[in-house]
């Protein structure tokens, strides 16, 4: 092989090695938002309007009519943005302390400790969400409730009353 042939051979080999290296080092980045969207599409479709009605009847007293929180209950929208349907159903039906769960994510536990101290000193009432497992209105419409709160959290539904679904033809 002459010098010109060796140079081409080395160039081809280097190009092949670079291509193999580039494809082998490809990094897959997963965006959680599309993953949550696909998970929501896989659910039985809930009715936002019915979920809104259940929310107004059972949840708005503590969480406010727009689910943005009151002194009695936290803003649900940031929590719903990060929560899947299975976790939502489990938390709502089984009784859940939203405040302490949020505080548990604090690596130092300072938020939880401060809240527990306030409750023990009587400066703050224990913030515990009731269990809805035995309430037929909530259990029958839990997917509707999730549809409404997810729509609010994703910015698809505003704070007002959703439009009623049209009757099928």
Secondary structure, DSSP 8 states (H G I E B T S, - for coil): --HHHHHHHHHHHHHHHHHHHHHHT------HHHHHHHHHHTS----HHHHHHHHHHHTHHHH-TTSS--SSS---HHHHHT--HHHHHHHHHH---HHHHHHHTSTT-HHHHHHHHHHHTTSS--------TT-HHHHHTHHHHHHHHHHHHTTSS-SS---------
